[in-house]
């Protein structure tokens, strides 16, 4: 399992995790016939977008930190 995770780009994992959340929410609405108001739909969209942006931003800054550490150790 970890071998597969090591071969997939972290951005792909972040997008996949967000899509998993969307799928679970949509499946819940369809299977359990949960009513969704416009306000709840907009709130869900904002929340899901926030999770995606957070995941991508976190990945970006972790990559920058790793590059800075690599450059610092190369200068020694």
N, CA, C, O and CB atoms as a CASP TS submission, in Angstrom:
PFRMAT TS
TARGET T0000
AUTHOR 0000-0000-0000
METHOD Language model
MODEL 1
PARENT N/A
ATOM      1  N   UNK     1       0.828  -1.191   0.000  1.00  0.00           N
ATOM      2  CA  UNK     1       0.000   0.000   0.000  1.00  0.00           C
ATOM      3  C   UNK     1       0.872   1.254   0.000  1.00  0.00           C
ATOM      4  O   UNK     1       0.612   2.190  -0.756  1.00  0.00           O
ATOM      5  CB  UNK     1      -0.942  -0.002   1.211  1.00  0.00           C
ATOM      6  N   UNK     2       1.905   1.279   0.842  1.00  0.00           N
ATOM      7  CA  UNK     2       2.751   2.457   0.903  1.00  0.00           C
ATOM      8  C   UNK     2       3.590   2.611  -0.357  1.00  0.00           C
ATOM      9  O   UNK     2       4.001   3.719  -0.699  1.00  0.00           O
ATOM     10  CB  UNK     2       3.650   2.392   2.119  1.00  0.00           C
ATOM     11  N   UNK     3       3.846   1.511  -1.044  1.00  0.00           N
ATOM     12  CA  UNK     3       4.582   1.579  -2.299  1.00  0.00           C
ATOM     13  C   UNK     3       3.790   2.375  -3.324  1.00  0.00           C
ATOM     14  O   UNK     3       4.354   3.185  -4.059  1.00  0.00           O
ATOM     15  CB  UNK     3       4.888   0.168  -2.831  1.00  0.00           C
ATOM     16  N   UNK     4       2.498   2.148  -3.372  1.00  0.00           N
ATOM     17  CA  UNK     4       1.644   2.884  -4.309  1.00  0.00           C
ATOM     18  C   UNK     4       1.604   4.366  -3.948  1.00  0.00           C
ATOM     19  O   UNK     4       1.651   5.218  -4.835  1.00  0.00           O
ATOM     20  CB  UNK     4       0.216   2.299  -4.315  1.00  0.00           C
ATOM     21  N   UNK     5       1.519   4.680  -2.665  1.00  0.00           N
ATOM     22  CA  UNK     5       1.492   6.078  -2.247  1.00  0.00           C
ATOM     23  C   UNK     5       2.792   6.783  -2.580  1.00  0.00           C
ATOM     24  O   UNK     5       2.786   7.978  -2.875  1.00  0.00           O
ATOM     25  CB  UNK     5       1.217   6.180  -0.760  1.00  0.00           C
ATOM     26  N   UNK     6       3.905   6.066  -2.539  1.00  0.00           N
ATOM     27  CA  UNK     6       5.193   6.658  -2.862  1.00  0.00           C
ATOM     28  C   UNK     6       5.356   6.954  -4.343  1.00  0.00           C
ATOM     29  O   UNK     6       6.176   7.787  -4.728  1.00  0.00           O
ATOM     30  CB  UNK     6       6.291   5.755  -2.411  1.00  0.00           C
ATOM     31  N   UNK     7       4.578   6.276  -5.171  1.00  0.00           N
ATOM     32  CA  UNK     7       4.682   6.457  -6.618  1.00  0.00           C
ATOM     33  C   UNK     7       3.688   7.472  -7.176  1.00  0.00           C
ATOM     34  O   UNK     7       3.707   7.767  -8.371  1.00  0.00           O
ATOM     35  CB  UNK     7       4.481   5.138  -7.305  1.00  0.00           C
ATOM     36  N   UNK     8       2.826   8.006  -6.322  1.00  0.00           N
ATOM     37  CA  UNK     8       1.818   8.963  -6.760  1.00  0.00           C
ATOM     38  C   UNK     8       2.217  10.351  -6.269  1.00  0.00           C
ATOM     39  O   UNK     8       2.649  10.511  -5.128  1.00  0.00           O
ATOM     40  CB  UNK     8       0.401   8.570  -6.236  1.00  0.00           C
ATOM     41  N   UNK     9       2.073  11.342  -7.124  1.00  0.00           N
ATOM     42  CA  UNK     9       2.433  12.713  -6.772  1.00  0.00           C
ATOM     43  C   UNK     9       1.526  13.206  -5.639  1.00  0.00           C
ATOM     44  O   UNK     9       0.329  12.921  -5.650  1.00  0.00           O
ATOM     45  CB  UNK     9       2.323  13.650  -8.013  1.00  0.00           C
ATOM     46  N   UNK    10       2.067  13.932  -4.673  1.00  0.00           N
ATOM     47  CA  UNK    10       1.262  14.397  -3.539  1.00  0.00           C
ATOM     48  C   UNK    10       0.062  15.262  -3.938  1.00  0.00           C
ATOM     49  O   UNK    10      -0.976  15.219  -3.278  1.00  0.00           O
ATOM     50  CB  UNK    10       2.134  15.172  -2.598  1.00  0.00           C
ATOM     51  N   UNK    11       0.197  16.041  -5.005  1.00  0.00           N
ATOM     52  CA  UNK    11      -0.940  16.850  -5.456  1.00  0.00           C
ATOM     53  C   UNK    11      -2.074  15.936  -5.916  1.00  0.00           C
ATOM     54  O   UNK    11      -3.245  16.224  -5.670  1.00  0.00           O
ATOM     55  CB  UNK    11      -0.516  17.810  -6.602  1.00  0.00           C
ATOM     56  N   UNK    12      -1.728  14.845  -6.577  1.00  0.00           N
ATOM     57  CA  UNK    12      -2.731  13.874  -7.009  1.00  0.00           C
ATOM     58  C   UNK    12      -3.433  13.278  -5.798  1.00  0.00           C
ATOM     59  O   UNK    12      -4.646  13.071  -5.824  1.00  0.00           O
ATOM     60  CB  UNK    12      -2.085  12.760  -7.859  1.00  0.00           C
ATOM     61  N   UNK    13      -2.691  13.003  -4.749  1.00  0.00           N
ATOM     62  CA  UNK    13      -3.295  12.477  -3.532  1.00  0.00           C
ATOM     63  C   UNK    13      -4.238  13.498  -2.900  1.00  0.00           C
ATOM     64  O   UNK    13      -5.315  13.136  -2.427  1.00  0.00           O
ATOM     65  CB  UNK    13      -2.210  12.073  -2.533  1.00  0.00           C
ATOM     66  N   UNK    14      -3.843  14.759  -2.890  1.00  0.00           N
ATOM     67  CA  UNK    14      -4.690  15.801  -2.306  1.00  0.00           C
ATOM     68  C   UNK    14      -5.994  15.942  -3.083  1.00  0.00           C
ATOM     69  O   UNK    14      -7.070  16.047  -2.494  1.00  0.00           O
ATOM     70  CB  UNK    14      -3.947  17.144  -2.278  1.00  0.00           C
ATOM     71  N   UNK    15      -5.888  15.942  -4.399  1.00  0.00           N
ATOM     72  CA  UNK    15      -7.087  16.052  -5.233  1.00  0.00           C
ATOM     73  C   UNK    15      -7.950  14.805  -5.059  1.00  0.00           C
ATOM     74  O   UNK    15      -9.174  14.906  -4.975  1.00  0.00           O
ATOM     75  CB  UNK    15      -6.707  16.247  -6.726  1.00  0.00           C
ATOM     76  N   UNK    16      -7.329  13.648  -5.006  1.00  0.00           N
ATOM     77  CA  UNK    16      -8.081  12.407  -4.816  1.00  0.00           C
ATOM     78  C   UNK    16      -8.807  12.376  -3.486  1.00  0.00           C
ATOM     79  O   UNK    16      -9.948  11.918  -3.412  1.00  0.00           O
ATOM     80  CB  UNK    16      -7.158  11.216  -4.917  1.00  0.00           C
ATOM     81  N   UNK    17      -8.160  12.857  -2.434  1.00  0.00           N
ATOM     82  CA  UNK    17      -8.805  12.917  -1.127  1.00  0.00           C
ATOM     83  C   UNK    17     -10.009  13.848  -1.145  1.00  0.00           C
ATOM     84  O   UNK    17     -11.046  13.541  -0.558  1.00  0.00           O
ATOM     85  CB  UNK    17      -7.810  13.372  -0.068  1.00  0.00           C
ATOM     86  N   UNK    18      -9.871  14.981  -1.817  1.00  0.00           N
ATOM     87  CA  UNK    18     -10.990  15.912  -1.921  1.00  0.00           C
ATOM     88  C   UNK    18     -12.127  15.297  -2.733  1.00  0.00           C
ATOM     89  O   UNK    18     -13.296  15.445  -2.378  1.00  0.00           O
ATOM     90  CB  UNK    18     -10.533  17.234  -2.559  1.00  0.00           C
ATOM     91  N   UNK    19     -11.788  14.610  -3.816  1.00  0.00           N
ATOM     92  CA  UNK    19     -12.822  13.965  -4.625  1.00  0.00           C
ATOM     93  C   UNK    19     -13.528  12.857  -3.841  1.00  0.00           C
ATOM     94  O   UNK    19     -14.723  12.627  -4.028  1.00  0.00           O
ATOM     95  CB  UNK    19     -12.210  13.392  -5.910  1.00  0.00           C
ATOM     96  N   UNK    20     -12.796  12.178  -2.970  1.00  0.00           N
ATOM     97  CA  UNK    20     -13.401  11.150  -2.120  1.00  0.00           C
ATOM     98  C   UNK    20     -14.468  11.779  -1.231  1.00  0.00           C
ATOM     99  O   UNK    20     -15.550  11.217  -1.063  1.00  0.00           O
ATOM    100  CB  UNK    20     -12.325  10.441  -1.257  1.00  0.00           C
ATOM    101  N   UNK    21     -14.168  12.931  -0.669  1.00  0.00           N
ATOM    102  CA  UNK    21     -15.132  13.622   0.183  1.00  0.00           C
ATOM    103  C   UNK    21     -16.381  14.006  -0.605  1.00  0.00           C
ATOM    104  O   UNK    21     -17.500  13.850  -0.117  1.00  0.00           O
ATOM    105  CB  UNK    21     -14.496  14.871   0.806  1.00  0.00           C
ATOM    106  N   UNK    22     -16.188  14.502  -1.809  1.00  0.00           N
ATOM    107  CA  UNK    22     -17.327  14.875  -2.649  1.00  0.00           C
ATOM    108  C   UNK    22     -18.166  13.644  -2.966  1.00  0.00           C
ATOM    109  O   UNK    22     -19.394  13.687  -2.883  1.00  0.00           O
ATOM    110  CB  UNK    22     -16.850  15.553  -3.954  1.00  0.00           C
ATOM    111  N   UNK    23     -17.511  12.555  -3.328  1.00  0.00           N
ATOM    112  CA  UNK    23     -18.231  11.328  -3.662  1.00  0.00           C
ATOM    113  C   UNK    23     -19.055  10.833  -2.474  1.00  0.00           C
ATOM    114  O   UNK    23     -20.208  10.440  -2.646  1.00  0.00           O
ATOM    115  CB  UNK    23     -17.250  10.241  -4.113  1.00  0.00           C
ATOM    116  N   UNK    24     -18.482  10.846  -1.284  1.00  0.00           N
ATOM    117  CA  UNK    24     -19.200  10.390  -0.096  1.00  0.00           C
ATOM    118  C   UNK    24     -20.415  11.268   0.171  1.00  0.00           C
ATOM    119  O   UNK    24     -21.484  10.766   0.518  1.00  0.00           O
ATOM    120  CB  UNK    24     -18.272  10.386   1.126  1.00  0.00           C
ATOM    121  N   UNK    25     -20.253  12.574   0.009  1.00  0.00           N
ATOM    122  CA  UNK    25     -21.382  13.477   0.236  1.00  0.00           C
ATOM    123  C   UNK    25     -22.485  13.257  -0.783  1.00  0.00           C
ATOM    124  O   UNK    25     -23.660  13.202  -0.421  1.00  0.00           O
ATOM    125  CB  UNK    25     -20.921  14.925   0.191  1.00  0.00           C
ATOM    126  N   UNK    26     -22.124  13.131  -2.046  1.00  0.00           N
ATOM    127  CA  UNK    26     -23.122  12.916  -3.096  1.00  0.00           C
ATOM    128  C   UNK    26     -23.799  11.565  -2.920  1.00  0.00           C
ATOM    129  O   UNK    26     -25.014  11.457  -3.081  1.00  0.00           O
ATOM    130  CB  UNK    26     -22.475  13.007  -4.490  1.00  0.00           C
ATOM    131  N   UNK    27     -23.030  10.538  -2.592  1.00  0.00           N
ATOM    132  CA  UNK    27     -23.617   9.210  -2.365  1.00  0.00           C
ATOM    133  C   UNK    27     -24.589   9.250  -1.192  1.00  0.00           C
ATOM    134  O   UNK    27     -25.645   8.620  -1.242  1.00  0.00           O
ATOM    135  CB  UNK    27     -22.511   8.161  -2.103  1.00  0.00           C
ATOM    136  N   UNK    28     -24.246   9.977  -0.150  1.00  0.00           N
ATOM    137  CA  UNK    28     -25.133  10.105   1.004  1.00  0.00           C
ATOM    138  C   UNK    28     -26.448  10.783   0.606  1.00  0.00           C
ATOM    139  O   UNK    28     -27.527  10.369   1.030  1.00  0.00           O
ATOM    140  CB  UNK    28     -24.440  10.901   2.126  1.00  0.00           C
ATOM    141  N   UNK    29     -26.338  11.815  -0.202  1.00  0.00           N
ATOM    142  CA  UNK    29     -27.541  12.528  -0.646  1.00  0.00           C
ATOM    143  C   UNK    29     -28.426  11.611  -1.485  1.00  0.00           C
ATOM    144  O   UNK    29     -29.648  11.618  -1.337  1.00  0.00           O
ATOM    145  CB  UNK    29     -27.160  13.787  -1.455  1.00  0.00           C
ATOM    146  N   UNK    30     -27.812  10.826  -2.360  1.00  0.00           N
ATOM    147  CA  UNK    30     -28.582   9.937  -3.244  1.00  0.00           C
ATOM    148  C   UNK    30     -29.149   8.744  -2.478  1.00  0.00           C
ATOM    149  O   UNK    30     -30.344   8.463  -2.575  1.00  0.00           O
ATOM    150  CB  UNK    30     -27.702   9.442  -4.402  1.00  0.00           C
ATOM    151  N   UNK    31     -28.318   8.044  -1.725  1.00  0.00           N
ATOM    152  CA  UNK    31     -28.741   6.813  -1.052  1.00  0.00           C
ATOM    153  C   UNK    31     -29.744   7.097   0.065  1.00  0.00           C
ATOM    154  O   UNK    31     -30.779   6.438   0.157  1.00  0.00           O
ATOM    155  CB  UNK    31     -27.527   6.077  -0.485  1.00  0.00           C
ATOM    156  N   UNK    32     -29.437   8.070   0.904  1.00  0.00           N
ATOM    157  CA  UNK    32     -30.293   8.339   2.055  1.00  0.00           C
ATOM    158  C   UNK    32     -31.335   9.419   1.780  1.00  0.00           C
ATOM    159  O   UNK    32     -32.134   9.762   2.651  1.00  0.00           O
ATOM    160  CB  UNK    32     -29.447   8.744   3.234  1.00  0.00           C
ATOM    161  N   UNK    33     -31.315   9.943   0.573  1.00  0.00           N
ATOM    162  CA  UNK    33     -32.263  10.989   0.147  1.00  0.00           C
ATOM    163  C   UNK    33     -32.275  12.177   1.116  1.00  0.00           C
ATOM    164  O   UNK    33     -33.329  12.689   1.493  1.00  0.00           O
ATOM    165  CB  UNK    33     -33.681  10.403   0.031  1.00  0.00           C
ATOM    166  N   UNK    34     -31.090  12.588   1.496  1.00  0.00           N
ATOM    167  CA  UNK    34     -30.959  13.747   2.374  1.00  0.00           C
ATOM    168  C   UNK    34     -31.298  15.015   1.604  1.00  0.00           C
ATOM    169  O   UNK    34     -30.732  15.252   0.537  1.00  0.00           O
ATOM    170  CB  UNK    34     -29.532  13.836   2.965  1.00  0.00           C
ATOM    171  N   UNK    35     -32.201  15.826   2.116  1.00  0.00           N
ATOM    172  CA  UNK    35     -32.481  17.091   1.439  1.00  0.00           C
ATOM    173  C   UNK    35     -31.320  18.066   1.626  1.00  0.00           C
ATOM    174  O   UNK    35     -30.737  18.154   2.707  1.00  0.00           O
ATOM    175  CB  UNK    35     -33.791  17.711   1.969  1.00  0.00           C
ATOM    176  N   UNK    36     -30.999  18.781   0.580  1.00  0.00           N
ATOM    177  CA  UNK    36     -29.900  19.747   0.626  1.00  0.00           C
ATOM    178  C   UNK    36     -30.428  21.086   0.137  1.00  0.00           C
ATOM    179  O   UNK    36     -30.890  21.210  -0.997  1.00  0.00           O
ATOM    180  CB  UNK    36     -28.681  19.274  -0.238  1.00  0.00           C
ATOM    181  N   UNK    37     -30.353  22.073   0.996  1.00  0.00           N
ATOM    182  CA  UNK    37     -30.776  23.408   0.603  1.00  0.00           C
ATOM    183  C   UNK    37     -29.666  24.075  -0.208  1.00  0.00           C
ATOM    184  O   UNK    37     -28.532  23.597  -0.246  1.00  0.00           O
ATOM    185  CB  UNK    37     -31.139  24.260   1.847  1.00  0.00           C
ATOM    186  N   UNK    38     -30.007  25.167  -0.842  1.00  0.00           N
ATOM    187  CA  UNK    38     -29.015  25.916  -1.607  1.00  0.00           C
ATOM    188  C   UNK    38     -27.906  26.403  -0.680  1.00  0.00           C
ATOM    189  O   UNK    38     -26.728  26.359  -1.035  1.00  0.00           O
ATOM    190  CB  UNK    38     -29.672  27.110  -2.342  1.00  0.00           C
ATOM    191  N   UNK    39     -28.280  26.860   0.492  1.00  0.00           N
ATOM    192  CA  UNK    39     -27.298  27.351   1.452  1.00  0.00           C
ATOM    193  C   UNK    39     -26.351  26.229   1.878  1.00  0.00           C
ATOM    194  O   UNK    39     -25.145  26.454   1.988  1.00  0.00           O
ATOM    195  CB  UNK    39     -28.002  27.950   2.681  1.00  0.00           C
ATOM    196  N   UNK    40     -26.875  25.030   2.118  1.00  0.00           N
ATOM    197  CA  UNK    40     -26.027  23.899   2.504  1.00  0.00           C
ATOM    198  C   UNK    40     -25.112  23.498   1.347  1.00  0.00           C
ATOM    199  O   UNK    40     -23.955  23.143   1.567  1.00  0.00           O
ATOM    200  CB  UNK    40     -26.892  22.697   2.943  1.00  0.00           C
ATOM    201  N   UNK    41     -25.621  23.552   0.125  1.00  0.00           N
ATOM    202  CA  UNK    41     -24.798  23.229  -1.043  1.00  0.00           C
ATOM    203  C   UNK    41     -23.651  24.208  -1.217  1.00  0.00           C
ATOM    204  O   UNK    41     -22.520  23.815  -1.502  1.00  0.00           O
ATOM    205  CB  UNK    41     -25.649  23.212  -2.298  1.00  0.00           C
ATOM    206  N   UNK    42     -23.951  25.478  -1.044  1.00  0.00           N
ATOM    207  CA  UNK    42     -22.908  26.502  -1.157  1.00  0.00           C
ATOM    208  C   UNK    42     -21.880  26.329  -0.033  1.00  0.00           C
ATOM    209  O   UNK    42     -20.676  26.431  -0.265  1.00  0.00           O
ATOM    210  CB  UNK    42     -23.531  27.929  -1.111  1.00  0.00           C
ATOM    211  N   UNK    43     -22.358  26.070   1.170  1.00  0.00           N
ATOM    212  CA  UNK    43     -21.454  25.856   2.296  1.00  0.00           C
ATOM    213  C   UNK    43     -20.556  24.651   2.084  1.00  0.00           C
ATOM    214  O   UNK    43     -19.368  24.694   2.403  1.00  0.00           O
ATOM    215  CB  UNK    43     -22.244  25.684   3.573  1.00  0.00           C
ATOM    216  N   UNK    44     -21.118  23.574   1.545  1.00  0.00           N
ATOM    217  CA  UNK    44     -20.319  22.375   1.258  1.00  0.00           C
ATOM    218  C   UNK    44     -19.271  22.670   0.197  1.00  0.00           C
ATOM    219  O   UNK    44     -18.123  22.241   0.318  1.00  0.00           O
ATOM    220  CB  UNK    44     -21.222  21.214   0.798  1.00  0.00           C
ATOM    221  N   UNK    45     -19.655  23.394  -0.830  1.00  0.00           N
ATOM    222  CA  UNK    45     -18.712  23.738  -1.898  1.00  0.00           C
ATOM    223  C   UNK    45     -17.559  24.590  -1.358  1.00  0.00           C
ATOM    224  O   UNK    45     -16.402  24.381  -1.721  1.00  0.00           O
ATOM    225  CB  UNK    45     -19.438  24.487  -3.035  1.00  0.00           C
ATOM    226  N   UNK    46     -17.880  25.534  -0.502  1.00  0.00           N
ATOM    227  CA  UNK    46     -16.837  26.378   0.095  1.00  0.00           C
ATOM    228  C   UNK    46     -15.917  25.535   0.974  1.00  0.00           C
ATOM    229  O   UNK    46     -14.696  25.687   0.929  1.00  0.00           O
ATOM    230  CB  UNK    46     -17.468  27.529   0.924  1.00  0.00           C
ATOM    231  N   UNK    47     -16.504  24.650   1.771  1.00  0.00           N
ATOM    232  CA  UNK    47     -15.701  23.794   2.645  1.00  0.00           C
ATOM    233  C   UNK    47     -14.786  22.869   1.867  1.00  0.00           C
ATOM    234  O   UNK    47     -13.612  22.722   2.207  1.00  0.00           O
ATOM    235  CB  UNK    47     -16.598  22.979   3.538  1.00  0.00           C
ATOM    236  N   UNK    48     -15.316  22.243   0.825  1.00  0.00           N
ATOM    237  CA  UNK    48     -14.515  21.332   0.006  1.00  0.00           C
ATOM    238  C   UNK    48     -13.410  22.102  -0.718  1.00  0.00           C
ATOM    239  O   UNK    48     -12.277  21.628  -0.809  1.00  0.00           O
ATOM    240  CB  UNK    48     -15.409  20.587  -1.014  1.00  0.00           C
ATOM    241  N   UNK    49     -13.735  23.274  -1.225  1.00  0.00           N
ATOM    242  CA  UNK    49     -12.726  24.100  -1.888  1.00  0.00           C
ATOM    243  C   UNK    49     -11.624  24.493  -0.910  1.00  0.00           C
ATOM    244  O   UNK    49     -10.445  24.504  -1.265  1.00  0.00           O
ATOM    245  CB  UNK    49     -13.371  25.359  -2.495  1.00  0.00           C
ATOM    246  N   UNK    50     -12.006  24.809   0.307  1.00  0.00           N
ATOM    247  CA  UNK    50     -11.026  25.172   1.327  1.00  0.00           C
ATOM    248  C   UNK    50     -10.087  24.032   1.640  1.00  0.00           C
ATOM    249  O   UNK    50      -8.884  24.239   1.798  1.00  0.00           O
ATOM    250  CB  UNK    50     -11.721  25.614   2.587  1.00  0.00           C
ATOM    251  N   UNK    51     -10.630  22.822   1.732  1.00  0.00           N
ATOM    252  CA  UNK    51      -9.787  21.647   1.993  1.00  0.00           C
ATOM    253  C   UNK    51      -8.799  21.438   0.856  1.00  0.00           C
ATOM    254  O   UNK    51      -7.627  21.147   1.096  1.00  0.00           O
ATOM    255  CB  UNK    51     -10.654  20.384   2.181  1.00  0.00           C
ATOM    256  N   UNK    52      -9.264  21.583  -0.379  1.00  0.00           N
ATOM    257  CA  UNK    52      -8.391  21.409  -1.538  1.00  0.00           C
ATOM    258  C   UNK    52      -7.293  22.465  -1.556  1.00  0.00           C
ATOM    259  O   UNK    52      -6.121  22.141  -1.750  1.00  0.00           O
ATOM    260  CB  UNK    52      -9.204  21.470  -2.836  1.00  0.00           C
ATOM    261  N   UNK    53      -7.662  23.714  -1.356  1.00  0.00           N
ATOM    262  CA  UNK    53      -6.666  24.789  -1.369  1.00  0.00           C
ATOM    263  C   UNK    53      -5.660  24.608  -0.231  1.00  0.00           C
ATOM    264  O   UNK    53      -4.462  24.815  -0.422  1.00  0.00           O
ATOM    265  CB  UNK    53      -7.356  26.167  -1.257  1.00  0.00           C
ATOM    266  N   UNK    54      -6.142  24.224   0.944  1.00  0.00           N
ATOM    267  CA  UNK    54      -5.242  23.981   2.073  1.00  0.00           C
ATOM    268  C   UNK    54      -4.260  22.861   1.747  1.00  0.00           C
ATOM    269  O   UNK    54      -3.061  22.999   1.992  1.00  0.00           O
ATOM    270  CB  UNK    54      -6.045  23.631   3.340  1.00  0.00           C
ATOM    271  N   UNK    55      -4.752  21.759   1.201  1.00  0.00           N
ATOM    272  CA  UNK    55      -3.886  20.623   0.876  1.00  0.00           C
ATOM    273  C   UNK    55      -2.825  21.012  -0.146  1.00  0.00           C
ATOM    274  O   UNK    55      -1.654  20.663   0.007  1.00  0.00           O
ATOM    275  CB  UNK    55      -4.719  19.453   0.345  1.00  0.00           C
ATOM    276  N   UNK    56      -3.228  21.729  -1.179  1.00  0.00           N
ATOM    277  CA  UNK    56      -2.279  22.133  -2.216  1.00  0.00           C
ATOM    278  C   UNK    56      -1.264  23.139  -1.679  1.00  0.00           C
ATOM    279  O   UNK    56      -0.080  23.066  -2.011  1.00  0.00           O
ATOM    280  CB  UNK    56      -3.023  22.730  -3.413  1.00  0.00           C
ATOM    281  N   UNK    57      -1.722  24.073  -0.853  1.00  0.00           N
ATOM    282  CA  UNK    57      -0.821  25.070  -0.283  1.00  0.00           C
ATOM    283  C   UNK    57       0.171  24.420   0.675  1.00  0.00           C
ATOM    284  O   UNK    57       1.359  24.742   0.657  1.00  0.00           O
ATOM    285  CB  UNK    57      -1.617  26.160   0.440  1.00  0.00           C
ATOM    286  N   UNK    58      -0.313  23.516   1.501  1.00  0.00           N
ATOM    287  CA  UNK    58       0.568  22.817   2.432  1.00  0.00           C
ATOM    288  C   UNK    58       1.638  22.035   1.683  1.00  0.00           C
ATOM    289  O   UNK    58       2.807  22.041   2.069  1.00  0.00           O
ATOM    290  CB  UNK    58      -0.241  21.876   3.332  1.00  0.00           C
ATOM    291  N   UNK    59       1.237  21.370   0.619  1.00  0.00           N
ATOM    292  CA  UNK    59       2.192  20.608  -0.192  1.00  0.00           C
ATOM    293  C   UNK    59       3.237  21.542  -0.802  1.00  0.00           C
ATOM    294  O   UNK    59       4.421  21.207  -0.836  1.00  0.00           O
ATOM    295  CB  UNK    59       1.458  19.825  -1.307  1.00  0.00           C
ATOM    296  N   UNK    60       2.812  22.693  -1.276  1.00  0.00           N
ATOM    297  CA  UNK    60       3.718  23.657  -1.901  1.00  0.00           C
ATOM    298  C   UNK    60       4.777  24.123  -0.898  1.00  0.00           C
ATOM    299  O   UNK    60       5.966  24.147  -1.213  1.00  0.00           O
ATOM    300  CB  UNK    60       2.927  24.867  -2.448  1.00  0.00           C
ATOM    301  N   UNK    61       4.337  24.494   0.317  1.00  0.00           N
ATOM    302  CA  UNK    61       5.285  25.001   1.305  1.00  0.00           C
ATOM    303  C   UNK    61       6.180  23.904   1.859  1.00  0.00           C
ATOM    304  O   UNK    61       7.330  24.169   2.210  1.00  0.00           O
ATOM    305  CB  UNK    61       4.545  25.673   2.438  1.00  0.00           C
ATOM    306  N   UNK    62       5.679  22.683   1.945  1.00  0.00           N
ATOM    307  CA  UNK    62       6.547  21.577   2.359  1.00  0.00           C
ATOM    308  C   UNK    62       7.637  21.332   1.323  1.00  0.00           C
ATOM    309  O   UNK    62       8.774  21.014   1.670  1.00  0.00           O
ATOM    310  CB  UNK    62       5.725  20.294   2.577  1.00  0.00           C
ATOM    311  N   UNK    63       7.286  21.479   0.063  1.00  0.00           N
ATOM    312  CA  UNK    63       8.273  21.312  -1.004  1.00  0.00           C
ATOM    313  C   UNK    63       9.325  22.424  -0.929  1.00  0.00           C
ATOM    314  O   UNK    63      10.517  22.165  -1.093  1.00  0.00           O
ATOM    315  CB  UNK    63       7.581  21.312  -2.393  1.00  0.00           C
ATOM    316  N   UNK    64       8.881  23.662  -0.682  1.00  0.00           N
ATOM    317  CA  UNK    64       9.836  24.768  -0.546  1.00  0.00           C
ATOM    318  C   UNK    64      10.776  24.545   0.634  1.00  0.00           C
ATOM    319  O   UNK    64      11.980  24.777   0.525  1.00  0.00           O
ATOM    320  CB  UNK    64       9.090  26.099  -0.377  1.00  0.00           C
ATOM    321  N   UNK    65      10.232  24.098   1.751  1.00  0.00           N
ATOM    322  CA  UNK    65      11.073  23.831   2.920  1.00  0.00           C
ATOM    323  C   UNK    65      12.093  22.739   2.634  1.00  0.00           C
ATOM    324  O   UNK    65      13.249  22.849   3.043  1.00  0.00           O
ATOM    325  CB  UNK    65      10.210  23.435   4.115  1.00  0.00           C
ATOM    326  N   UNK    66      11.681  21.694   1.941  1.00  0.00           N
ATOM    327  CA  UNK    66      12.593  20.600   1.613  1.00  0.00           C
ATOM    328  C   UNK    66      13.704  21.093   0.682  1.00  0.00           C
ATOM    329  O   UNK    66      14.858  20.690   0.826  1.00  0.00           O
ATOM    330  CB  UNK    66      11.823  19.431   0.960  1.00  0.00           C
ATOM    331  N   UNK    67      13.359  21.958  -0.265  1.00  0.00           N
ATOM    332  CA  UNK    67      14.367  22.494  -1.173  1.00  0.00           C
ATOM    333  C   UNK    67      15.356  23.379  -0.425  1.00  0.00           C
ATOM    334  O   UNK    67      16.558  23.331  -0.687  1.00  0.00           O
ATOM    335  CB  UNK    67      13.702  23.283  -2.304  1.00  0.00           C
ATOM    336  N   UNK    68      14.850  24.189   0.510  1.00  0.00           N
ATOM    337  CA  UNK    68      15.731  25.061   1.289  1.00  0.00           C
ATOM    338  C   UNK    68      16.674  24.244   2.161  1.00  0.00           C
ATOM    339  O   UNK    68      17.851  24.580   2.292  1.00  0.00           O
ATOM    340  CB  UNK    68      14.908  26.019   2.159  1.00  0.00           C
ATOM    341  N   UNK    69      16.164  23.178   2.753  1.00  0.00           N
ATOM    342  CA  UNK    69      17.018  22.310   3.578  1.00  0.00           C
ATOM    343  C   UNK    69      18.071  21.624   2.720  1.00  0.00           C
ATOM    344  O   UNK    69      19.208  21.449   3.157  1.00  0.00           O
ATOM    345  CB  UNK    69      16.171  21.253   4.320  1.00  0.00           C
ATOM    346  N   UNK    70      17.708  21.238   1.511  1.00  0.00           N
ATOM    347  CA  UNK    70      18.649  20.607   0.600  1.00  0.00           C
ATOM    348  C   UNK    70      19.748  21.559   0.186  1.00  0.00           C
ATOM    349  O   UNK    70      20.912  21.168   0.109  1.00  0.00           O
ATOM    350  CB  UNK    70      17.933  20.090  -0.622  1.00  0.00           C
ATOM    351  N   UNK    71      19.393  22.811  -0.082  1.00  0.00           N
ATOM    352  CA  UNK    71      20.386  23.807  -0.456  1.00  0.00           C
ATOM    353  C   UNK    71      21.300  24.142   0.716  1.00  0.00           C
ATOM    354  O   UNK    71      22.499  24.357   0.539  1.00  0.00           O
ATOM    355  CB  UNK    71      19.703  25.068  -0.964  1.00  0.00           C
ATOM    356  N   UNK    72      20.719  24.185   1.919  1.00  0.00           N
ATOM    357  CA  UNK    72      21.526  24.513   3.105  1.00  0.00           C
ATOM    358  C   UNK    72      22.527  23.406   3.397  1.00  0.00           C
ATOM    359  O   UNK    72      23.666  23.683   3.774  1.00  0.00           O
ATOM    360  CB  UNK    72      20.622  24.743   4.332  1.00  0.00           C
ATOM    361  N   UNK    73      22.117  22.166   3.227  1.00  0.00           N
ATOM    362  CA  UNK    73      23.041  21.061   3.498  1.00  0.00           C
ATOM    363  C   UNK    73      24.087  20.930   2.383  1.00  0.00           C
ATOM    364  O   UNK    73      25.185  20.431   2.629  1.00  0.00           O
ATOM    365  CB  UNK    73      22.262  19.740   3.651  1.00  0.00           C
ATOM    366  N   UNK    74      23.762  21.369   1.173  1.00  0.00           N
ATOM    367  CA  UNK    74      24.717  21.301   0.072  1.00  0.00           C
ATOM    368  C   UNK    74      25.822  22.360   0.239  1.00  0.00           C
ATOM    369  O   UNK    74      26.940  22.163  -0.238  1.00  0.00           O
ATOM    370  CB  UNK    74      23.988  21.493  -1.277  1.00  0.00           C
ATOM    371  N   UNK    75      25.519  23.465   0.903  1.00  0.00           N
ATOM    372  CA  UNK    75      26.489  24.533   1.110  1.00  0.00           C
ATOM    373  C   UNK    75      27.500  24.211   2.199  1.00  0.00           C
ATOM    374  O   UNK    75      28.557  24.838   2.274  1.00  0.00           O
ATOM    375  CB  UNK    75      25.777  25.807   1.449  1.00  0.00           C
ATOM    376  N   UNK    76      27.185  23.250   3.032  1.00  0.00           N
ATOM    377  CA  UNK    76      28.088  22.912   4.153  1.00  0.00           C
ATOM    378  C   UNK    76      29.265  22.164   3.709  1.00  0.00           C
ATOM    379  O   UNK    76      30.114  21.807   4.526  1.00  0.00           O
ATOM    380  CB  UNK    76      27.388  22.122   5.193  1.00  0.00           C
TER
END
